[in-house]
Amino acid sequence: MGAAGGPAAPSKTTKPASAAVPSKVSTTPTAPLTPQLRSDINAAMIAGGHIEKIQTYLLAALQSTGWQASVRSLCLEMLRNGEASDYGVLLKRIREECRRDGGKCKVEAKVVDEGIGVVREVLGGVVNVVEPDGGR
């Protein structure tokens, strides 16, 4: 558990050992990712187990706030009362509800902020992002 009672953020990550994938890729926040750069980053994230670390953190954070239970309950409610008759409609309605301010399954801002922090930390082990304003 983290200091604020939420799931602990992953510790500093190790860089992938594969010679086929660059150990650290340089980019800037304003430069668009080329398909090759995106592929290199994805390969490094997968090879280093970083995707799984992000997924594990987010799952624990969402479970700790009751988000998963809320979504499950809302799905059952929509299916039972006829608001959604198939998976495609249900998925669309749930997404709308989760994005709506005050929605029954809106993800808490704290989870979003902490999730962004975890992604940044993990990406920091894979890419070298140069902030144009020095990160301020």
N, CA and C atoms as a LAMMPS dump frame, in Angstrom:
ITEM: TIMESTEP
0
ITEM: NUMBER OF ATOMS
408
ITEM: BOX BOUNDS ff ff ff
-5.0000000000000000e+02 5.0000000000000000e+02
-5.0000000000000000e+02 5.0000000000000000e+02
-5.0000000000000000e+02 5.0000000000000000e+02
ITEM: ATOMS id mol type element x y z
1 1 1 N 0.833 -1.186 0
2 1 2 C 0 0 0
3 1 3 C 0.87 1.24 0
4 2 1 N 0.419 2.258 -0.689
5 2 2 C 1.137 3.524 -0.758
6 2 3 C 0.903 4.345 0.488
7 3 1 N 1.587 5.478 0.582
8 3 2 C 1.506 6.331 1.748
9 3 3 C 0.092 6.86 1.982
10 4 1 N -0.678 7.08 0.929
11 4 2 C -2.015 7.647 1.06
12 4 3 C -3.07 6.557 1.236
13 5 1 N -2.642 5.306 1.483
14 5 2 C -3.581 4.221 1.679
15 5 3 C -3.963 3.519 0.39
16 6 1 N -3.519 4.018 -0.748
17 6 2 C -3.793 3.39 -2.033
18 6 3 C -2.723 2.378 -2.342
19 7 1 N -2.802 1.764 -3.489
20 7 2 C -1.791 0.789 -3.876
21 7 3 C -0.429 1.454 -4.031
22 8 1 N 0.595 0.715 -3.718
23 8 2 C 1.954 1.253 -3.829
24 8 3 C 2.35 1.368 -5.29
25 9 1 N 3.006 2.451 -5.622
26 9 2 C 3.515 2.642 -6.982
27 9 3 C 4.685 1.699 -7.185
28 10 1 N 4.895 1.245 -8.409
29 10 2 C 6.021 0.346 -8.66
30 10 3 C 7.342 1.046 -8.375
31 11 1 N 8.3 0.24 -7.946
32 11 2 C 9.626 0.807 -7.696
33 11 3 C 10.282 1.137 -9.022
34 12 1 N 11.419 1.827 -8.962
35 12 2 C 12.12 2.186 -10.194
36 12 3 C 12.275 0.943 -11.048
37 13 1 N 12.064 1.102 -12.32
38 13 2 C 12.066 -0.024 -13.233
39 13 3 C 13.44 -0.228 -13.844
40 14 1 N 13.644 -1.45 -14.303
41 14 2 C 14.894 -1.741 -14.989
42 14 3 C 14.672 -1.638 -16.478
43 15 1 N 15.712 -1.315 -17.171
44 15 2 C 15.623 -1.181 -18.616
45 15 3 C 15.74 -2.56 -19.246
46 16 1 N 15.058 -2.786 -20.365
47 16 2 C 15.115 -4.096 -21.004
48 16 3 C 16.527 -4.437 -21.45
49 17 1 N 16.863 -5.72 -21.374
50 17 2 C 18.205 -6.165 -21.727
51 17 3 C 18.34 -6.512 -23.205
52 18 1 N 17.233 -6.611 -23.92
53 18 2 C 17.258 -7.021 -25.315
54 18 3 C 18.046 -6.037 -26.171
55 19 1 N 18.955 -6.568 -26.989
56 19 2 C 19.754 -5.71 -27.871
57 19 3 C 18.915 -5.194 -29.034
58 20 1 N 17.813 -5.887 -29.368
59 20 2 C 16.983 -5.485 -30.496
60 20 3 C 16.146 -4.249 -30.174
61 21 1 N 15.949 -3.986 -28.89
62 21 2 C 15.142 -2.846 -28.467
63 21 3 C 16.069 -1.835 -27.809
64 22 1 N 16.018 -0.577 -28.234
65 22 2 C 16.879 0.412 -27.594
66 22 3 C 16.59 0.46 -26.098
67 23 1 N 17.65 0.575 -25.279
68 23 2 C 17.439 0.585 -23.836
69 23 3 C 16.751 1.858 -23.385
70 24 1 N 16.955 2.945 -24.081
71 24 2 C 16.284 4.191 -23.753
72 24 3 C 16.129 4.987 -25.042
73 25 1 N 14.916 5.417 -25.325
74 25 2 C 14.602 6.138 -26.551
75 25 3 C 14.404 7.599 -26.198
76 26 1 N 15.003 8.511 -26.957
77 26 2 C 14.83 9.937 -26.706
78 26 3 C 13.702 10.505 -27.539
79 27 1 N 12.916 11.372 -26.917
80 27 2 C 11.85 12.069 -27.619
81 27 3 C 11.54 13.343 -26.854
82 28 1 N 10.79 14.217 -27.464
83 28 2 C 10.33 15.416 -26.77
84 28 3 C 8.813 15.388 -26.752
85 29 1 N 8.174 16.051 -25.78
86 29 2 C 6.724 15.997 -25.687
87 29 3 C 6.013 16.566 -26.917
88 30 1 N 6.652 17.453 -27.657
89 30 2 C 5.991 18.063 -28.805
90 30 3 C 6.246 17.297 -30.097
91 31 1 N 7.218 16.397 -30.113
92 31 2 C 7.522 15.639 -31.329
93 31 3 C 6.52 14.495 -31.466
94 32 1 N 5.882 14.365 -32.631
95 32 2 C 4.963 13.238 -32.809
96 32 3 C 5.76 11.939 -32.862
97 33 1 N 5.157 10.888 -32.373
98 33 2 C 5.826 9.594 -32.4
99 33 3 C 5.692 8.985 -33.79
100 34 1 N 6.821 8.601 -34.347
101 34 2 C 6.789 7.881 -35.615
102 34 3 C 6.308 6.463 -35.322
103 35 1 N 5.808 5.765 -36.326
104 35 2 C 5.398 4.377 -36.087
105 35 3 C 6.547 3.523 -35.528
106 36 1 N 7.765 3.756 -36.001
107 36 2 C 8.899 2.97 -35.511
108 36 3 C 9.196 3.287 -34.048
109 37 1 N 9.161 4.571 -33.691
110 37 2 C 9.418 4.96 -32.298
111 37 3 C 8.34 4.384 -31.383
112 38 1 N 7.089 4.476 -31.808
113 38 2 C 5.988 3.909 -31.018
114 38 3 C 6.203 2.403 -30.842
115 39 1 N 6.597 1.724 -31.917
116 39 2 C 6.857 0.293 -31.86
117 39 3 C 8.004 -0.03 -30.91
118 40 1 N 9.083 0.763 -30.967
119 40 2 C 10.229 0.553 -30.07
120 40 3 C 9.825 0.731 -28.608
121 41 1 N 9.035 1.765 -28.334
122 41 2 C 8.594 2.014 -26.955
123 41 3 C 7.699 0.87 -26.481
124 42 1 N 6.748 0.456 -27.32
125 42 2 C 5.863 -0.659 -26.953
126 42 3 C 6.663 -1.925 -26.687
127 43 1 N 7.629 -2.222 -27.553
128 43 2 C 8.451 -3.425 -27.379
129 43 3 C 9.23 -3.365 -26.067
130 44 1 N 9.792 -2.202 -25.748
131 44 2 C 10.541 -2.049 -24.505
132 44 3 C 9.62 -2.168 -23.29
133 45 1 N 8.422 -1.612 -23.398
134 45 2 C 7.463 -1.693 -22.292
135 45 3 C 7.042 -3.14 -22.047
136 46 1 N 6.817 -3.88 -23.116
137 46 2 C 6.422 -5.281 -22.977
138 46 3 C 7.586 -6.119 -22.473
139 47 1 N 8.765 -5.943 -23.083
140 47 2 C 9.94 -6.738 -22.704
141 47 3 C 10.322 -6.537 -21.245
142 48 1 N 10.165 -5.322 -20.753
143 48 2 C 10.533 -5.034 -19.364
144 48 3 C 9.442 -5.318 -18.354
145 49 1 N 8.28 -5.806 -18.8
146 49 2 C 7.178 -6.083 -17.889
147 49 3 C 6.483 -4.821 -17.383
148 50 1 N 6.724 -3.698 -18.055
149 50 2 C 6.192 -2.416 -17.585
150 50 3 C 4.685 -2.296 -17.769
151 51 1 N 4.156 -2.864 -18.845
152 51 2 C 2.714 -2.821 -19.092
153 51 3 C 1.991 -3.52 -17.94
154 52 1 N 2.492 -4.674 -17.552
155 52 2 C 1.874 -5.427 -16.46
156 52 3 C 1.926 -4.639 -15.149
157 53 1 N 3.023 -3.92 -14.909
158 53 2 C 3.124 -3.115 -13.688
159 53 3 C 2.066 -2.012 -13.667
160 54 1 N 1.858 -1.367 -14.804
161 54 2 C 0.849 -0.309 -14.9
162 54 3 C -0.544 -0.907 -14.699
163 55 1 N -0.824 -2.029 -15.355
164 55 2 C -2.129 -2.668 -15.231
165 55 3 C -2.405 -3.094 -13.793
166 56 1 N -1.406 -3.667 -13.142
167 56 2 C -1.558 -4.116 -11.757
168 56 3 C -1.868 -2.94 -10.84
169 57 1 N -1.137 -1.851 -11.005
170 57 2 C -1.373 -0.672 -10.182
171 57 3 C -2.784 -0.125 -10.4
172 58 1 N -3.162 0.048 -11.675
173 58 2 C -4.477 0.624 -11.968
174 58 3 C -5.613 -0.269 -11.479
175 59 1 N -5.48 -1.568 -11.636
176 59 2 C -6.505 -2.487 -11.156
177 59 3 C -6.676 -2.349 -9.644
178 60 1 N -5.57 -2.339 -8.915
179 60 2 C -5.641 -2.204 -7.455
180 60 3 C -6.249 -0.862 -7.049
181 61 1 N -5.855 0.217 -7.749
182 61 2 C -6.378 1.545 -7.429
183 61 3 C -7.881 1.609 -7.691
184 62 1 N -8.328 1.069 -8.8
185 62 2 C -9.757 1.095 -9.125
186 62 3 C -10.562 0.213 -8.171
187 63 1 N -10.011 -0.934 -7.8
188 63 2 C -10.696 -1.8 -6.842
189 63 3 C -10.803 -1.13 -5.475
190 64 1 N -9.743 -0.439 -5.065
191 64 2 C -9.742 0.176 -3.735
192 64 3 C -10.753 1.311 -3.605
193 65 1 N -11.154 1.904 -4.729
194 65 2 C -12.14 2.985 -4.693
195 65 3 C -13.555 2.486 -4.943
196 66 1 N -13.706 1.196 -5.22
197 66 2 C -15.023 0.64 -5.49
198 66 3 C -15.499 0.846 -6.92
199 67 1 N -14.605 1.319 -7.781
200 67 2 C -14.982 1.606 -9.167
201 67 3 C -15.459 0.359 -9.897
202 68 1 N -14.734 -0.73 -9.749
203 68 2 C -15.109 -1.971 -10.448
204 68 3 C -16.503 -2.428 -10.048
205 69 1 N -16.785 -2.404 -8.755
206 69 2 C -18.104 -2.809 -8.269
207 69 3 C -19.191 -1.883 -8.8
208 70 1 N -18.889 -0.59 -8.879
209 70 2 C -19.866 0.373 -9.407
210 70 3 C -20.177 0.099 -10.871
211 71 1 N -19.151 -0.178 -11.655
212 71 2 C -19.355 -0.469 -13.076
213 71 3 C -20.151 -1.763 -13.234
214 72 1 N -19.794 -2.767 -12.474
215 72 2 C -20.506 -4.051 -12.55
216 72 3 C -21.991 -3.856 -12.203
217 73 1 N -22.26 -3.119 -11.147
218 73 2 C -23.629 -2.855 -10.724
219 73 3 C -24.397 -2.074 -11.79
220 74 1 N -23.764 -1.066 -12.372
221 74 2 C -24.399 -0.268 -13.404
222 74 3 C -24.691 -1.106 -14.649
223 75 1 N -23.785 -1.997 -15.006
224 75 2 C -24.007 -2.891 -16.148
225 75 3 C -25.246 -3.753 -15.909
226 76 1 N -25.322 -4.351 -14.743
227 76 2 C -26.479 -5.191 -14.428
228 76 3 C -27.771 -4.383 -14.47
229 77 1 N -27.728 -3.185 -13.91
230 77 2 C -28.907 -2.305 -13.9
231 77 3 C -29.361 -1.991 -15.332
232 78 1 N -28.421 -1.63 -16.195
233 78 2 C -28.759 -1.28 -17.584
234 78 3 C -29.294 -2.478 -18.353
235 79 1 N -28.74 -3.65 -18.109
236 79 2 C -29.215 -4.852 -18.794
237 79 3 C -30.607 -5.248 -18.308
238 80 1 N -30.832 -5.151 -17.011
239 80 2 C -32.123 -5.551 -16.435
240 80 3 C -33.257 -4.61 -16.804
241 81 1 N -32.957 -3.297 -16.883
242 81 2 C -34.043 -2.36 -17.167
243 81 3 C -34.191 -2.063 -18.665
244 82 1 N -33.392 -2.744 -19.508
245 82 2 C -33.545 -2.616 -20.948
246 82 3 C -32.819 -1.436 -21.58
247 83 1 N -32.019 -0.696 -20.814
248 83 2 C -31.258 0.426 -21.39
249 83 3 C -30.212 -0.062 -22.385
250 84 1 N -29.764 -1.287 -22.2
251 84 2 C -28.767 -1.877 -23.093
252 84 3 C -29.191 -3.309 -23.38
253 85 1 N -29.223 -3.63 -24.663
254 85 2 C -29.676 -4.963 -25.04
255 85 3 C -28.555 -5.865 -25.535
256 86 1 N -27.398 -5.269 -25.845
257 86 2 C -26.262 -6.077 -26.285
258 86 3 C -24.963 -5.424 -25.808
259 87 1 N -23.873 -6.14 -26.012
260 87 2 C -22.588 -5.694 -25.493
261 87 3 C -22.167 -4.33 -26.046
262 88 1 N -22.335 -4.108 -27.346
263 88 2 C -21.931 -2.846 -27.969
264 88 3 C -22.658 -1.658 -27.367
265 89 1 N -23.959 -1.784 -27.189
266 89 2 C -24.761 -0.711 -26.593
267 89 3 C -24.36 -0.515 -25.134
268 90 1 N -24.188 -1.619 -24.419
269 90 2 C -23.791 -1.537 -23.01
270 90 3 C -22.448 -0.825 -22.861
271 91 1 N -21.48 -1.201 -23.67
272 91 2 C -20.159 -0.578 -23.604
273 91 3 C -20.244 0.92 -23.886
274 92 1 N -21.014 1.298 -24.884
275 92 2 C -21.183 2.718 -25.222
276 92 3 C -21.807 3.481 -24.055
277 93 1 N -22.856 2.927 -23.47
278 93 2 C -23.549 3.605 -22.358
279 93 3 C -22.666 3.703 -21.117
280 94 1 N -21.907 2.664 -20.832
281 94 2 C -21.02 2.68 -19.662
282 94 3 C -19.93 3.728 -19.867
283 95 1 N -19.349 3.776 -21.051
284 95 2 C -18.323 4.789 -21.336
285 95 3 C -18.88 6.198 -21.16
286 96 1 N -20.076 6.424 -21.669
287 96 2 C -20.709 7.743 -21.519
288 96 3 C -20.894 8.084 -20.045
289 97 1 N -21.362 7.126 -19.279
290 97 2 C -21.614 7.355 -17.851
291 97 3 C -20.309 7.605 -17.093
292 98 1 N -19.264 6.896 -17.45
293 98 2 C -17.975 7.059 -16.77
294 98 3 C -17.326 8.404 -17.086
295 99 1 N -17.627 8.961 -18.247
296 99 2 C -17.041 10.239 -18.644
297 99 3 C -17.853 11.434 -18.159
298 100 1 N -19.11 11.205 -17.815
299 100 2 C -20.009 12.287 -17.411
300 100 3 C -19.654 12.778 -16.009
301 101 1 N -19.567 14.098 -15.847
302 101 2 C -19.341 14.659 -14.511
303 101 3 C -20.465 14.196 -13.596
304 102 1 N -20.102 13.692 -12.436
305 102 2 C -21.098 13.202 -11.492
306 102 3 C -21.649 11.845 -11.868
307 103 1 N -21.055 11.191 -12.866
308 103 2 C -21.522 9.882 -13.303
309 103 3 C -21.352 8.836 -12.214
310 104 1 N -22.156 7.772 -12.304
311 104 2 C -22.141 6.718 -11.293
312 104 3 C -20.818 5.967 -11.249
313 105 1 N -20.055 6.015 -12.329
314 105 2 C -18.802 5.247 -12.358
315 105 3 C -17.626 6.111 -12.809
316 106 1 N -17.693 7.388 -12.529
317 106 2 C -16.59 8.296 -12.873
318 106 3 C -15.366 7.902 -12.039
319 107 1 N -14.216 7.812 -12.693
320 107 2 C -12.971 7.476 -11.998
321 107 3 C -12.538 8.695 -11.176
322 108 1 N -12.192 8.463 -9.921
323 108 2 C -11.785 9.555 -9.042
324 108 3 C -10.532 10.24 -9.58
325 109 1 N -10.482 11.565 -9.439
326 109 2 C -9.338 12.352 -9.911
327 109 3 C -8.038 11.866 -9.281
328 110 1 N -8.087 11.457 -8.026
329 110 2 C -6.895 10.961 -7.329
330 110 3 C -6.325 9.734 -8.045
331 111 1 N -7.195 8.845 -8.483
332 111 2 C -6.742 7.636 -9.186
333 111 3 C -6.126 8.02 -10.522
334 112 1 N -6.754 8.963 -11.222
335 112 2 C -6.217 9.415 -12.512
336 112 3 C -4.84 10.038 -12.307
337 113 1 N -4.719 10.942 -11.335
338 113 2 C -3.438 11.611 -11.075
339 113 3 C -2.347 10.619 -10.687
340 114 1 N -2.673 9.697 -9.786
341 114 2 C -1.682 8.702 -9.371
342 114 3 C -1.331 7.766 -10.523
343 115 1 N -2.319 7.424 -11.342
344 115 2 C -2.071 6.566 -12.504
345 115 3 C -1.134 7.228 -13.493
346 116 1 N -1.331 8.525 -13.714
347 116 2 C -0.436 9.273 -14.598
348 116 3 C 0.986 9.258 -14.03
349 117 1 N 1.098 9.407 -12.73
350 117 2 C 2.414 9.365 -12.088
351 117 3 C 3.106 8.026 -12.281
352 118 1 N 2.35 6.956 -12.143
353 118 2 C 2.914 5.614 -12.328
354 118 3 C 3.368 5.43 -13.775
355 119 1 N 2.536 5.865 -14.731
356 119 2 C 2.906 5.737 -16.139
357 119 3 C 4.168 6.544 -16.427
358 120 1 N 4.235 7.759 -15.903
359 120 2 C 5.438 8.583 -16.109
360 120 3 C 6.68 7.917 -15.517
361 121 1 N 6.538 7.374 -14.325
362 121 2 C 7.682 6.718 -13.689
363 121 3 C 8.157 5.526 -14.508
364 122 1 N 7.214 4.703 -14.937
365 122 2 C 7.566 3.523 -15.722
366 122 3 C 8.162 3.929 -17.067
367 123 1 N 7.547 4.907 -17.728
368 123 2 C 8.086 5.374 -19.004
369 123 3 C 9.478 5.972 -18.849
370 124 1 N 9.738 6.572 -17.687
371 124 2 C 11.056 7.144 -17.427
372 124 3 C 12.174 6.116 -17.507
373 125 1 N 11.838 4.85 -17.307
374 125 2 C 12.821 3.784 -17.442
375 125 3 C 13.014 3.322 -18.869
376 126 1 N 12.159 3.812 -19.768
377 126 2 C 12.197 3.357 -21.151
378 126 3 C 12.56 4.481 -22.11
379 127 1 N 12.049 5.687 -21.859
380 127 2 C 12.292 6.815 -22.748
381 127 3 C 12.912 7.969 -21.975
382 128 1 N 13.608 8.791 -22.7
383 128 2 C 14.194 9.991 -22.124
384 128 3 C 13.417 11.174 -22.687
385 129 1 N 12.466 11.681 -21.899
386 129 2 C 11.631 12.798 -22.345
387 129 3 C 12.289 14.087 -21.89
388 130 1 N 12.491 14.985 -22.832
389 130 2 C 13.079 16.282 -22.525
390 130 3 C 11.957 17.305 -22.519
391 131 1 N 11.676 17.864 -21.35
392 131 2 C 10.633 18.873 -21.216
393 131 3 C 11.139 20.183 -21.769
394 132 1 N 10.406 20.839 -22.685
395 132 2 C 10.889 22.082 -23.291
396 132 3 C 11.025 23.216 -22.284
397 133 1 N 10.24 23.187 -21.196
398 133 2 C 10.314 24.251 -20.205
399 133 3 C 11.051 23.817 -18.943
400 134 1 N 11.811 22.753 -19.056
401 134 2 C 12.557 22.25 -17.91
402 134 3 C 11.688 21.482 -16.933
403 135 1 N 10.461 21.097 -17.357
404 135 2 C 9.584 20.334 -16.5
405 135 3 C 8.787 21.166 -15.53
406 136 1 N 8.779 22.472 -15.7
407 136 2 C 8.023 23.336 -14.781
408 136 3 C 6.606 23.514 -15.242
